[in-house]
Amino acid sequence: MNYLRFLSLILFSFSSLAISNFFSVKEGQKVRVIQDGKEHFLSKGDLVQIGNNNGWKREVTIVTTRNKSLKVGPAHLGEKTYKEHMKLSRLDEVKTNKKVVTKKMKVILEDGRELTLFPGDEILIKNKDSWKRKIEIVKGQSGKVGNAYLGEETYQKYIQDEILSSREETNPTQSEYFPKFVTLDDLIDRLRTEQDIQIDEEDLSSGVELKEEAISCPKEKQSYKLDRSIRFVAKEGKLGSIPRESIIRVTSSGATCEIELLKLPEKSVMKLSDYPKKMKTYPTNLEADFLEQVEDPAETVDLSKGVEFRVKENISLNAIGRKTGKSYKFDSTDTIQIQGVHRNGDYIVKRNNEPWEYRVSSDDLNEMNDRGLLNVDLESTANTIIADELIQETVDELETKVNCDNYVETSPDGESISWQDCRSKSVKTKNGKLLKANNYLEKQIPMSNMNADVILQDRQKRNFSRCISNSLRHGTNRNTSPSCEKNSKGEILPQRIRQAQYKTKNGKKKFARWDLLNRVPRACASKKLSTYLSDRFVDMSRCLGIDPKELFPIINHESHFQPNTVSPSFAIGVGQIVSANYVDFYDKLNKAKSMINRNSNVLKYTRNLSSEEGYKKYEDSPAKSKPVDRLTAYFLSDLKGPLTSNKRECSGLRNIYNNPMEMPKWAKKSQRDMFSYLRQRENQRVCMPKNPDEGLYMSAVYYMYNKKYFNYLINKESDKMRPRLSDSQRKEFSIILTRWSYNGGVAGISGPFERLLQKISEGKIEKLDKRGNPIKNKDGSLVKRSINSLADLSTQEFKNYMSYVIKYRYKSKSENRRNEVANYVVGDNGVGGIDGDLKQIEKGDAGSCGNSL
């Protein structure tokens, strides 16, 4: 009873407008306090009052807590520990009782009626009264102000979930019904390379002025294929997303762009009828980097049985003889007729009325159709369809499955890989758009076609050459081909791959964004490039001891193995490594290299960290007792052998180890100097032979050392469960979390995972449908399912629940960012994501390229 009185007193004082010594706990299970001689951890969102220093300890008062073993009242923690928590920003000072609503929420008015509050509304928090928390609405979109209340438990949950925030800033609406969305470019810049926007005056003065048209809607009445999923809103207030590779048309433009959806990707579980006829989105969602101008689907030909066509001049189409297994080239003089579809999705065709059948890549032919590179003979097509009864039904014939794992251009057993011919010069489409040459990497590849044939004798490399060939065709068209000129020492001369864009305001130049220089389309999936990438990828996996099928899905999703691809946030290469991670990798590698060269005592400490038990001891030990960080420790324990190995497969890693990126002293003075130094020589990251080895090894190392942590975390949590996870569940769940961490970070994914465990511990959890959305009862409440432990979930269910929790628990103010991370593995309605992109590449032959789990 005394504690309850004390709590009421504290909460009453908390309702004043300024409190200087109250703090909210920002990180759960990090801040440890002592109460009644026992140690307890504070939970995220707990409220404490910091008192005076008393010798070696700091007095604190627990005001509110979610930890059932703690009680409201006095406690203490060590003074040094307190200062460390403050330094690490684990305690956030509460300065006001005014809260800003960040998501829609309901409160109860004094007359008992419910009122919905919207993002941006402001309330004052008052004292607790029995089971409820009194509040005062001071600003609201409904126009209603005055006293109201909500349940105390609900209030505490809103605080923990940051639905009620102390931040003053809100996202203003830009139109009557369209909320502002942050673009992925802005988001990544802010989260991961925030200081990268700080540029030198030299960069600014040599930049180009950004015209207003750069942020306007695309050309009206034109059709575009999306290179990323986008968010939309309909007039009736319906929010949703359109998946990558959909085709849209812009119908009108203004502050927002009005669009209509013309075609969904083949793998989408959605239908056109699921979408409103008219939708709106912001111009920032329709930037040229994410659009590919295509023909209107209504004006392109449905490539079904009986269609006859020719390719445009200067265009060739690769085909594989179904009986011979040899490669053939069709050009503008050949009349091609669709006969059907192969079980892997490729087209079966005939040429010039010959009796023989060929197989043509569906990716290549569909792309040509979308781009208007096919001339269809409508009269012959109509006559063929009319006489269809006389044609042998090739589609229904039982056939021996072609083994696409082998490349044998002249083999008698008919095995094959489909390559692309590169465009050596620009070609115009039907609508006059210019398609640039895509053979820019052919001369750079340090390998001849003869060497390619030798490499392809390795069955594993032959298989991944096929997989990478398929993957390359789906890459983005945001690529660069900078100068790779070398000096007399054989070193690549530094050059920028970006130029600053600025806006002029009041006579002053203000930085706007970066413009990618030397833009080129995605590189063609030639035999030479596909085989070279396969050779480097498989060698890397053998050197590091990782299953290539485990890593393939990530590279396939991140870059589709395009070596020169550059994201809007200037993540570069096959692994899409951002500048901050690039610097961090070499910083830790150089530390490890120095310790190895000195034979440091730290080597003894890290010797056993490669084992599961040794790593567990490392993670369980206090931070202060660790002489080395996690990544450096990984280099010294798991990778010391490969780093110093003379094995042929490790030549790429050895080159990175012997020739690391080392920053001069002046570049280490500030982040501005560091990023300036990197920008001046970004072409060196793109040029071969450093590319693709550097990107492949970096992505693999980041993946593997993250996986090591999640293996530890899964095992630790499994030991607490009843029933425990099976061995296969431990392995698959840790891989899933690791894949998510490649985009969301270890800390970013650990939080939602811990929240999922918390929900499971309550014995009931929301029931999800096949799309991963919560199922609702007729009254709008969520349907629940009983659950005992994480072991009750299948692998697919675990992915769906993680995606569901990430949407609401990933630490980001941006809904776009949360959705992007949530969809990273499972995709958006069956399209994209690591899983969807892998299915697209494997064409029904599941497991041939990667482990989809």
Salt bridges, closest charged atoms under 4 A:
ASP36 OD2 - LYS71 NZ 2.89
GLU39 OE1 - ARG32 NH1 3.66
GLU79 OE2 - ARG58 NH2 2.93
GLU84 OE1 - LYS624 NZ 3.64
ASP111 OD2 - ARG113 NE 2.74
GLU114 OE1 - LYS106 NZ 3.73
GLU122 OE1 - LYS98 NZ 3.70
ASP129 OD2 - LYS134 NZ 3.82
GLU136 OE1 - LYS126 NZ 3.33
GLU152 OE1 - ARG133 NE 3.00
ASP161 OD2 - LYS157 NZ 2.78
ASP161 OD1 - ARG809 NH2 2.48
GLU168 OE1 - LYS98 NZ 3.24
GLU169 OE2 - ARG167 NE 3.83
GLU169 OE2 - LYS813 NZ 3.26
ASP196 OD2 - ARG498 NH1 3.41
ASP196 OD1 - ARG679 NH1 2.76
ASP203 OD1 - ARG496 NH2 2.85
ASP203 OD2 - ARG679 NH2 3.56
ASP227 OD1 - ARG244 NH2 3.39
GLU245 OE2 - ARG244 NH1 3.63
GLU245 OE2 - HIS474 ND1 3.57
GLU260 OE2 - ARG249 NH1 2.51
GLU287 OE1 - ARG513 NH1 2.96
ASP289 OD2 - ARG478 NH1 2.61
ASP289 OD1 - ARG519 NH1 2.99
GLU292 OE2 - ARG371 NE 2.76
ASP296 OD2 - ARG249 NH2 2.16
ASP334 OD2 - ARG351 NH1 3.98
ASP346 OD2 - ARG359 NH1 2.99
ASP346 OD1 - LYS843 NZ 3.09
GLU354 OE1 - ARG351 NE 3.69
GLU357 OE1 - ARG322 NH1 2.53
ASP363 OD2 - HIS474 NE2 3.21
ASP363 OD2 - LYS843 NZ 3.54
ASP364 OD2 - ARG473 NH1 2.63
GLU367 OE2 - ARG371 NH1 3.15
GLU367 OE2 - ARG522 NH2 2.89
ASP370 OD2 - LYS225 NZ 2.84
GLU393 OE1 - LYS305 NZ 2.66
GLU399 OE1 - ARG322 NH2 1.80
ASP405 OD1 - ARG466 NH2 3.22
ASP421 OD2 - LYS329 NZ 3.39
ASP453 OD1 - LYS527 NZ 2.62
ASP458 OD2 - ARG542 NH2 3.07
ASP535 OD1 - LYS461 NZ 2.56
ASP535 OD2 - ARG536 NH1 3.42
ASP539 OD1 - LYS461 NZ 3.03
ASP539 OD2 - ARG536 NH1 3.26
ASP539 OD2 - ARG648 NH1 3.20
GLU550 OE2 - LYS707 NZ 2.91
ASP584 OD1 - LYS588 NZ 2.43
ASP587 OD2 - LYS588 NZ 3.56
ASP587 OD2 - LYS591 NZ 3.74
GLU619 OE2 - ARG630 NE 2.95
ASP620 OD2 - LYS616 NZ 2.94
ASP638 OD2 - LYS708 NZ 3.18
GLU649 OE2 - ARG648 NH2 3.84
GLU682 OE2 - ARG498 NH2 2.62
ASP693 OD1 - ARG536 NE 3.02
GLU694 OE2 - LYS690 NZ 3.47
GLU717 OE2 - LYS720 NZ 3.70
ASP719 OD1 - ARG730 NH2 3.72
GLU766 OE2 - LYS759 NZ 2.92
GLU797 OE2 - ARG785 NH1 3.32
GLU815 OE2 - ARG231 NH2 2.84
GLU820 OE1 - ARG817 NH1 2.49
ASP835 OD2 - LYS799 NZ 2.78
ASP837 OD2 - HIS557 ND1 2.77
ASP837 OD2 - HIS560 NE2 3.97
